[in-house]
Amino acid sequence: MKIKWTNLILWVVGTELVGVLSVLISGGDFSGFYQQLNQPPLAPPGWLFPVVWSILYALMGISAYLILNSGDKRRRTALMLYGAQLLANSLWTPMFFGLRSLEGATAVVIAMLILITAMILSFYHISKAAAYLNIPYLLWTGFAAYLTIGLLVLQ
């Protein structure tokens, strides 16, 4: 498959922008709010989150590009799952930091895990590479679920 660089860049930048918009919408005091919470074991420093999420959004964009350009008839359903998980993802930050709702953020992160798993399975049948690119995302979201639930329990 020949890479269409403009399209690939648009998918990556578009996915990154979802993360940026989520942060802007939340308008929260990220560092201060996160630091004042009782942290569960293994909680990383706040600066790590934007670094990891930037990488994960790029991998998501690349994977969606691979699915779109696969020519597979199942790509529409796969990309709908991609959109659904990305929408759920975009709700977590405003829920957690904007509304400061640990309960709401927990519900969102659980929905994310379900949708990401469904997306990866759908991607796998079309492009194994696209599916594998999302394994770090699933693992990090699992860790985020642990942290969110841990924060909820410890407050």
HUFEN-V805296 format. One record per residue. D_FIRST is the distance of its C-alpha to the first C-alpha in whole Angstrom. Layout:
d_first
D_FIRST
D_FIRST
This chain:
d_first
0
4
6
9
12
15
13
13
16
18
17
18
21
22
22
24
26
27
28
30
32
33
35
36
37
39
41
42
44
41
43
46
46
44
46
49
48
49
46
45
45
41
41
39
40
39
37
35
33
32
30
28
28
26
24
23
22
20
18
19
17
14
14
14
12
9
12
12
8
8
10
13
16
18
16
19
21
19
19
22
23
21
23
26
26
25
29
31
29
31
34
35
36
38
40
40
41
42
44
45
44
44
44
42
39
40
39
36
34
35
33
30
30
30
27
25
26
25
22
21
22
20
17
17
17
14
12
14
13
13
17
18
17
20
22
24
24
26
28
29
30
32
34
35
36
38
39
40
42
44
45
46
48
50
51
